[in-house]
């Protein structure tokens, strides 16, 4: 099965198309292809200057006044706001992290002329992807997230009126395969009845070309000449080594009401207030969440979230979002560091996907670690694949360990017994790795035994036998 470590910057909104995985692409009919080509010609505006990147995609410099956003009927007479009038105090007083590096956003050797913006050229594959996972990530008034059965998340929520938020999103390259994606993001949500939200962060899937689908349909107004949404987010963090993050801010301008997307101190663009409903995001948000999520098709092993390690492992090993802040007043630009009790943990499958809150100082005053370890989709179990060698050894061991009413000492043992009616037992069995030869085994176990006349017992513990797992201890169960 194909696997990839492609990682992209993304922004999402419920008023636009949702990011999808290329692996969902099926063969299109000639009529469908013609329609896609028609859409493509409409989306990709004439380029004044173009750049072929080393990663295979094309960046175009296009007239800022002719970008796709202005095809939206509500934006026909919209006047572009080149920069926000509200600058959050967290940007003004920004201090670079001493522990990890915020990604640079200037594209090497790429400069667009004055009056243009830089965008990633959309491909047919991008459009097909957008069609396939359009409905995967929707917010519901009945539940925070209307997730599908194989859609998992580990997030924290701040549920109170606000006008935006920020966070440093640790960048990793999780392992994903076909029909999967994994992402980390910040999401601001309007009144849940309004079904409107905005997200920004990074995403990994098995495709070669994935981008920001806000720019594939009218709405998001891009203003940056330095950075194109949808490009690869590189470099990525190294387990136990150098850490990298995206410094993401999403907030509402106090004069215009537009929602701005800012990376570090670079305004990338905004969603105009006119796109939102009064019970959506027009007058602010009602909640924010930070964390990770992923999706896989039924019967697949679920993909890695974050670094692929549980949050208990901590910095440099588990994925994080730190420097968590919320804007509660746009006019004063007042930022709030949420109280620990106001951040609610939300885990779709706690045994596999977890999130831990961190309360410390500085950029870690409010932070989370999130992630997973080896996991299986709901409705499946994880088992060790049996080999021919396993079967041969099972036959050899089958006759060695039987409890008989005539002779309990078929093998050498040292044990204690409780002889009385019971319905089970427990014990902490110390694990060792004794030296044994090929036709020997050594074990430590706990056995529950029925009436000896019935010759029935159940055992569990560890065993060492060169034919089973070389000379290492293995967990085993045995019953007669």
Secondary structure, 3 states (H helix, E strand, C coil): CCEECEEEEEEEECCCCCCCCHHHCCCCCHHHHHHHHHHHHHHCCCEEEEEECCCCCEEEEEEHHHCHHHHCHHHCCCCCCCCCCCCCHHHHCCCCCCCCEECCCCCCCCCCCCCEEEEECCCHHHHHHHHHCCCCCCCCCCCCCCCCCCEEEEEEEECCCECEEEEEEECCCCCEECCCEEEEEEEEECCHHHCCEEEEEEEEECCCCCCCHHHHCCCEEECCCCCCCCCECCCCCCCCCCCEEEEEEEEECCCCCCEEEEECCEEEEEECHHHCCCCCCCCCECEEEEEEEEECCCCCCCCCCCCCCCHHHCCCCCEEEEEEEEEEECCCCEEECCCHHHEEEEECCCCCEEEEEECCCHHHCCEEEEEECCCCCCCCCCCCCCCHHHHHHHHHHHCCCCCCCCCCCCCCCCCCCCCCCCCCCCCCCCCCCCCCCCCCCEEEEEEEECCHHHCCEEEEEEEECHHHHCCCCEEEEEEC
